[in-house]
Amino acid sequence: MGDLELLLPGEADVVVRRLRSFPLREIGSGGWNHQHENLEKLNIQAILDATANQGEPIQELLVTHRKVHHEASIINLLETVFFHKEVCESAEDTVLDLVDYCHRKLTLLVARSGHGGPPEKEESQYSTPMQELQKQAELMEFEIALKALSVLRYITDCVDSLSLSTLNRMLSTHNLPCLLVELLEHSPWSRREGGKLQQFEGGRWQTVAPSEQQKLSKLDGQVWIALYNLLLSSEARARYCLSSFAKGQLLKLRAFLTDTLLDQLPNLADLQGFLAQLALAEPQPPKKDLVLEEIPEIWERLERENRGKWQAIAKHQLQHVFSPSEQDLQLQARRWAETYRLDVLEAAAPERPHCAYCGAEASKRCSRCQNEWYCCRECQVKHWVKHGKTCVLATQGDRAK
């Protein structure tokens, strides 16, 4: 591991060994929260290791112990470790659940792209706490979907070694090539604001300089590579039915394959040749091959174990999870402060921090809790209405240590 460590190698091994699944009614319990903290530590340490080019010990542990919930944390961790093909191969049949998960997230992303992008990260002094929570939930869902896109692309890198059921799920059940075409058409991670092009990167919308606007974004690149893998792999091409609908959708890609794009991703010249052949070919009739399809075991198990229990689970969580005491809140604030060590977060951050109120680049930090950043005193004062209670809890948690 690198010089800056949140988890020592021995600690990381113990954490990975102890990862376990929880019954749905225990989501949000003390044990679940403790494991969530450990997942966050694994996630941050994996990013630190990758940034420092010190090997991938977290990835190796996950492969060794086959332990790969806490949605935002785990999708971040999966994005980091699935870069390595051996992780995908070690996941075996659970890849089927992961493909279904990524498909759900990307379908929602396309559906919501017609209603504007995610809300701005900055808080408004006129918003109620419930409105702020709703905005945070929407922003988190958007970022999770973008992470799911990266994970799906890494799965397609292993398309030739995937099981027949997984290939059938990707190409026939979900028709992922056509979904990826829709993503390129809508490009939900790009928008025009005030006549300027903006792209969603690093958790916020950033204005793209005119000189950089022809540069391929990371997310567009992920879509193109996934399409390349799915359409040009011999295994995938043998399984994919190029129906009249699929042909019409895929031929839309020709409008995007400009010389500028081909200069940045030369391999797409092969995809361009494939599309030229497709334009002259007759649509294929539906394939009638007999396929014994596997059922996604995780999703099926959750439905089976909790069928008819949803109201009871909701009542249990209302009593035991959503009604914490002041002491519980202080304890949790202290534990989060220990998990999110500032020196580690700053080392893992790809850019300078931003003001919690206006979003501008920040150089000042709340002197009391050291958790929030501000660009000026005025923004800190305006943000105190929202930040005050959290700040007090965090400070009390530090004193109680």
Solvent accessible surface area in square Angstrom, and as a share of the most:
residue,aa,sasa,rsa
1,M,46,0.20
2,G,8,0.07
3,D,156,0.81
4,L,61,0.30
5,E,45,0.20
6,L,20,0.10
7,L,10,0.05
8,L,101,0.50
9,P,77,0.48
10,G,50,0.48
11,E,83,0.37
12,A,0,0.00
13,D,35,0.18
14,V,64,0.37
15,V,17,0.10
16,V,0,0.00
17,R,143,0.52
18,R,184,0.67
19,L,19,0.10
20,R,129,0.47
21,S,79,0.51
22,F,24,0.10
23,P,68,0.43
24,L,56,0.28
25,R,114,0.42
26,E,59,0.27
27,I,57,0.29
28,G,18,0.17
29,S,33,0.21
30,G,60,0.58
31,G,39,0.38
32,W,38,0.13
33,N,34,0.17
34,H,90,0.40
35,Q,11,0.05
36,H,31,0.14
37,E,9,0.04
38,N,27,0.14
39,L,3,0.02
40,E,18,0.08
41,K,49,0.21
42,L,0,0.00
43,N,10,0.05
44,I,10,0.05
45,Q,0,0.00
46,A,1,0.00
47,I,57,0.29
48,L,12,0.06
49,D,1,0.00
50,A,41,0.32
51,T,91,0.53
52,A,45,0.35
53,N,135,0.69
54,Q,93,0.41
55,G,44,0.43
56,E,32,0.14
57,P,28,0.18
58,I,1,0.01
59,Q,9,0.04
60,E,98,0.44
61,L,29,0.14
62,L,3,0.01
63,V,39,0.23
64,T,97,0.57
65,H,39,0.17
66,R,163,0.60
67,K,59,0.25
68,V,76,0.44
69,H,71,0.32
70,H,11,0.05
71,E,68,0.31
72,A,30,0.23
73,S,3,0.02
74,I,32,0.16
75,I,1,0.01
76,N,40,0.21
77,L,1,0.01
78,L,13,0.06
79,E,28,0.12
80,T,28,0.16
81,V,1,0.00
82,F,3,0.01
83,F,128,0.54
84,H,41,0.18
85,K,110,0.46
86,E,80,0.36
87,V,2,0.01
88,C,3,0.02
89,E,96,0.43
90,S,28,0.18
91,A,19,0.15
92,E,96,0.43
93,D,73,0.38
94,T,52,0.30
95,V,3,0.02
96,L,3,0.02
97,D,15,0.08
98,L,24,0.12
99,V,0,0.00
100,D,15,0.08
101,Y,39,0.15
102,C,0,0.00
103,H,39,0.17
104,R,86,0.31
105,K,22,0.09
106,L,0,0.00
107,T,58,0.34
108,L,74,0.37
109,L,9,0.05
110,V,17,0.10
111,A,63,0.49
112,R,118,0.43
113,S,25,0.16
114,G,66,0.64
115,H,162,0.72
116,G,48,0.46
117,G,43,0.41
118,P,12,0.08
119,P,30,0.19
120,E,75,0.33
121,K,120,0.51
122,E,57,0.25
123,E,37,0.17
124,S,42,0.27
125,Q,105,0.47
126,Y,186,0.71
127,S,21,0.13
128,T,67,0.39
129,P,99,0.62
130,M,140,0.62
131,Q,96,0.43
132,E,10,0.05
133,L,105,0.52
134,Q,100,0.44
135,K,52,0.22
136,Q,92,0.41
137,A,55,0.43
138,E,77,0.34
139,L,14,0.07
140,M,104,0.47
141,E,39,0.18
142,F,18,0.07
143,E,50,0.22
144,I,6,0.03
145,A,4,0.03
146,L,14,0.07
147,K,58,0.25
148,A,0,0.00
149,L,0,0.00
150,S,1,0.01
151,V,0,0.00
152,L,0,0.00
153,R,43,0.16
154,Y,23,0.09
155,I,0,0.00
156,T,0,0.00
157,D,40,0.20
158,C,6,0.04
159,V,7,0.04
160,D,94,0.49
161,S,74,0.48
162,L,26,0.13
163,S,49,0.32
164,L,79,0.39
165,S,8,0.05
166,T,5,0.03
167,L,4,0.02
168,N,26,0.14
169,R,38,0.14
170,M,0,0.00
171,L,3,0.01
172,S,66,0.43
173,T,70,0.41
174,H,30,0.13
175,N,38,0.20
176,L,0,0.00
177,P,0,0.00
178,C,6,0.04
179,L,16,0.08
180,L,0,0.00
181,V,0,0.00
182,E,58,0.26
183,L,0,0.00
184,L,11,0.05
185,E,77,0.35
186,H,86,0.38
187,S,24,0.15
188,P,11,0.07
189,W,1,0.00
190,S,29,0.19
191,R,56,0.20
192,R,149,0.54
193,E,87,0.39
194,G,81,0.78
195,G,65,0.63
196,K,126,0.53
197,L,25,0.13
198,Q,27,0.12
199,Q,24,0.10
200,F,9,0.04
201,E,78,0.35
202,G,56,0.54
203,G,11,0.10
204,R,70,0.25
205,W,22,0.08
206,Q,50,0.22
207,T,76,0.44
208,V,21,0.12
209,A,50,0.38
210,P,115,0.72
211,S,103,0.67
212,E,80,0.36
213,Q,56,0.25
214,Q,133,0.59
215,K,133,0.56
216,L,43,0.21
217,S,12,0.08
218,K,132,0.56
219,L,21,0.10
220,D,23,0.12
221,G,8,0.08
222,Q,8,0.04
223,V,0,0.00
224,W,7,0.02
225,I,49,0.25
226,A,0,0.00
227,L,0,0.00
228,Y,56,0.21
229,N,24,0.13
230,L,1,0.00
231,L,2,0.01
232,L,40,0.20
233,S,14,0.09
234,S,88,0.57
235,E,76,0.34
236,A,0,0.00
237,R,115,0.42
238,A,69,0.53
239,R,92,0.34
240,Y,10,0.04
241,C,31,0.19
242,L,28,0.14
243,S,35,0.22
244,S,77,0.49
245,F,128,0.53
246,A,1,0.00
247,K,34,0.14
248,G,39,0.38
249,Q,18,0.08
250,L,0,0.00
251,L,33,0.16
252,K,81,0.34
253,L,0,0.00
254,R,121,0.44
255,A,88,0.68
256,F,74,0.31
257,L,11,0.05
258,T,69,0.40
259,D,113,0.59
260,T,56,0.33
261,L,14,0.07
262,L,30,0.15
263,D,115,0.59
264,Q,68,0.30
265,L,41,0.20
266,P,92,0.58
267,N,98,0.50
268,L,4,0.02
269,A,54,0.42
270,D,83,0.43
271,L,0,0.00
272,Q,73,0.33
273,G,34,0.32
274,F,15,0.06
275,L,0,0.00
276,A,55,0.43
277,Q,123,0.55
278,L,8,0.04
279,A,34,0.26
280,L,160,0.80
281,A,46,0.36
282,E,149,0.67
283,P,55,0.35
284,Q,74,0.33
285,P,106,0.66
286,P,100,0.63
287,K,93,0.39
288,K,187,0.79
289,D,94,0.49
290,L,162,0.81
291,V,45,0.26
292,L,155,0.77
293,E,74,0.33
294,E,68,0.30
295,I,117,0.59
296,P,11,0.07
297,E,95,0.42
298,I,66,0.34
299,W,121,0.43
300,E,60,0.27
301,R,80,0.29
302,L,59,0.29
303,E,71,0.32
304,R,131,0.48
305,E,80,0.36
306,N,12,0.06
307,R,152,0.55
308,G,76,0.73
309,K,108,0.46
310,W,128,0.45
311,Q,145,0.65
312,A,65,0.50
313,I,17,0.09
314,A,62,0.48
315,K,140,0.59
316,H,40,0.18
317,Q,27,0.12
318,L,114,0.56
319,Q,132,0.59
320,H,122,0.55
321,V,32,0.19
322,F,136,0.57
323,S,74,0.48
324,P,67,0.42
325,S,57,0.37
326,E,96,0.43
327,Q,143,0.64
328,D,74,0.38
329,L,60,0.30
330,Q,50,0.22
331,L,75,0.38
332,Q,42,0.19
333,A,21,0.16
334,R,54,0.20
335,R,72,0.26
336,W,60,0.21
337,A,33,0.25
338,E,80,0.36
339,T,2,0.01
340,Y,73,0.28
341,R,86,0.31
342,L,49,0.24
343,D,71,0.37
344,V,1,0.00
345,L,60,0.30
346,E,87,0.39
347,A,49,0.38
348,A,23,0.18
349,A,48,0.38
350,P,122,0.76
351,E,66,0.29
352,R,129,0.47
353,P,40,0.25
354,H,48,0.22
355,C,6,0.03
356,A,22,0.17
357,Y,34,0.13
358,C,57,0.34
359,G,18,0.18
360,A,47,0.36
361,E,107,0.48
362,A,1,0.01
363,S,75,0.48
364,K,114,0.48
365,R,60,0.22
366,C,3,0.02
367,S,98,0.63
368,R,119,0.43
369,C,10,0.06
370,Q,71,0.32
371,N,68,0.35
372,E,53,0.24
373,W,53,0.19
374,Y,3,0.01
375,C,38,0.23
376,C,46,0.28
377,R,165,0.60
378,E,104,0.47
379,C,14,0.08
380,Q,39,0.17
381,V,85,0.49
382,K,81,0.34
383,H,6,0.03
384,W,104,0.36
385,V,130,0.74
386,K,52,0.22
387,H,9,0.04
388,G,8,0.08
389,K,138,0.58
390,T,82,0.48
391,C,0,0.00
392,V,46,0.27
393,L,23,0.11
394,A,6,0.05
395,T,12,0.07
396,Q,67,0.30
397,G,0,0.00
398,D,59,0.30
399,R,181,0.66
400,A,67,0.52
401,K,135,0.57
